Amino acid sequence: MKNSCYIAGFSYFVPEGVLTNRDLERFVDTNDEWIVSRTGIRQRHVAGGQTCSDLAYEASRTALQRSGLEPGDITHIITATFTPDAYVPNAACVIMEKLGIRGIPAMDINAACTGFVYGIELARGLCQLSSGSRILLVASEVVTSRINFKDRSTSVLFGDGAGACVLTRESPGGGIPAGYIEDVLLRADGSLGPLLTVKGGGSGYPLVLGETVGDDFFVQMEGREVFKHAVRSMRDVSMDILKKNNITADDIDLFIPHQANIRIIEALAKLMHVKEEKIFVNVHEYGNTSAASVPIALADAWEKGRIRPGQLVLMVAFGGGFTWGATLIRF
Ligand code: UT7
């Protein structure tokens, strides 16, 4: 049986607060020229008090409206995040309460920056279990809650935001722009985990009452190593999904890679022979929003008219764990 799953109602939400490179210069030893030339990032949005579920709620409301559904029509909520409001309750339960939904399964997944692509595969599986599945998938991150703003090697890279969509077994129809999930490939390699971590507060790194948090509470990363693996892994999984579907990069109409660093995107596109005009980039505006990066880019691309009916979109992500994955969507 063919795995039937459609994606619709894309939307994104970023908090109002903007932190420019010039702003960062005031409290960390960096400069606009370095950040732009090494990463492409010019600014990032920061939550400043809003939580993961606040951002997710805003993105989800619009995603539901755009897919013509009421919150009560949803059968499952999946949240992809590594920065939930709390460990318990999970972010999906907090979001469900904000949306006024009760009595359906609500779960979080953590695959760092690959969380949204992992979520698509989970939703695809759930769609096969029940023909009436209408799944709200929302990736939401307040990455800045886990950033050490004294560490210039990480503090310039990340931003906050959320991206949401609805996945259904049946085509939503009715003029709603929907994509058919042609395929998903997911990968992970735990041996590389130590290269990108957020340890503090985990059971392996418990916090002690009354003590201040240490560096390991925040994102820590071996940037150069992560860069190399990101390019290689995203190239491999992208080429594998193309090959598995008997197509080449020329058949792709729009390429939406994880928005971590413009140099990673350019290196990846070069290795894959993807033409520049087919690559969607918004890292300069939002920085790396972890799991939210790919759905923010998807919704941004759609709002900018970059996705048209009949087109084939390839999305690929990479993140801590390491995790990585790709999905092919026909609109
Ligand atoms: O979502 C997935 C996870 N994250 C990523 O994909 C990020 C992957 N890595 C990267 O994007 C890049 O490795 C970085 C942007 C983090 C760093 O760029 P790089 O070209 O690899 O720089 P580098 O770490 O090799 O550092 C080059 C120099 C160093 O100085 P020296 O040793 O050459 O004197 C750093 O100390 O740049 C210095 N540096 C900075 N200078 C100004 C590092 N961070 C900064 C900074 N501002 N923010």
Residues whose N, C-alpha, C, O or C-beta is under 5 A from the ligand:
A	BS01	UT7	D29 T30 N31 W34 R38 T39 C113 R152 S153 V156 G223 R224 V226 F227 A230 A260 N261 F318 G319
